Amino acid sequence: MSVNVKPLGDYVVAEPEEAPTKTASGLYLPEKATEKPKVAKVLAAGPKATQIKVGDRILYKSYSPTEVKVDGKDYLLVKEEDVLATLQ
């Protein structure tokens, strides 16, 4: 996937995952009841990002990312130091 945002330094551009709208037992959750996911897929990485690469799924700090909208799509700009873990 090509993204029109090129991160600088140790920032990464990530696409947030959708919050689940249905519980395991089949109940649908209203939008206000769902917690924002803190997991995203990395679409681009800056030149100084050493431990994160494109395609990684990351877990990031709640209040650290900068949310941007480019060409109608929502993206996150996250500093590498604010990434808590990569997910398998």
C-alpha positions in Angstrom: 0.0 0.0 0.0 1.4 3.4 -0.9 0.9 6.3 1.4 1.3 10.0 0.5 3.0 10.8 3.8 6.8 10.4 4.2 7.8 10.4 7.9 11.0 12.2 9.0 13.4 11.3 11.7 12.2 8.4 13.9 8.5 8.8 13.1 6.4 6.1 11.5 3.1 6.4 9.6 0.6 3.8 10.7 -3.0 2.9 9.9 -5.1 2.3 13.1 -7.0 -1.0 13.4 -10.8 -0.8 13.6 -12.3 -1.3 17.1 -14.5 -4.4 17.4 -18.2 -3.7 17.1 -19.3 -7.1 18.3 -18.5 -9.0 21.5 -17.5 -12.7 21.5 -21.0 -13.6 22.5 -22.5 -11.8 19.5 -23.7 -8.6 21.1 -23.2 -5.4 19.1 -21.5 -2.5 20.9 -22.5 1.1 20.4 -19.8 3.4 19.1 -19.4 5.3 22.5 -18.9 2.0 24.4 -15.9 0.9 22.3 -12.4 1.8 23.3 -10.1 3.2 20.7 -7.6 0.6 19.6 -4.0 1.1 20.4 -2.8 -1.2 17.6 -1.9 -0.1 14.1 -0.1 -1.3 11.0 3.0 0.5 9.9 2.8 1.8 6.4 6.0 3.9 6.2 9.0 4.5 8.5 11.4 7.4 8.8 15.1 7.1 8.1 16.0 7.0 11.8 13.5 4.4 12.8 15.8 1.5 13.6 13.6 -1.2 15.2 10.3 -0.8 13.3 9.8 -1.6 9.7 7.0 -1.4 7.2 4.3 -4.1 7.7 4.8 -4.4 11.5 1.8 -4.3 13.8 2.6 -2.0 16.7 1.1 -1.3 20.1 1.5 2.4 21.0 1.0 4.7 23.9 -2.6 6.1 24.1 -1.9 9.8 24.0 1.3 9.9 21.9 0.2 9.7 18.2 -0.6 12.6 16.0 -3.8 11.9 14.0 -3.8 13.2 10.4 -6.2 12.8 7.5 -4.7 12.6 4.0 -6.8 12.0 0.9 -9.8 11.0 3.1 -7.9 8.3 5.1 -6.9 8.5 8.7 -3.3 7.9 9.7 -1.2 8.1 12.8 2.2 9.6 13.1 4.0 7.9 16.0 7.5 8.5 17.3 9.5 5.3 17.6 10.1 5.8 21.3 6.3 5.8 21.9 5.9 2.3 20.4 5.6 -0.1 23.2 5.8 -3.4 21.3 5.4 -5.1 17.9 2.8 -7.8 17.6 3.2 -11.2 16.0 
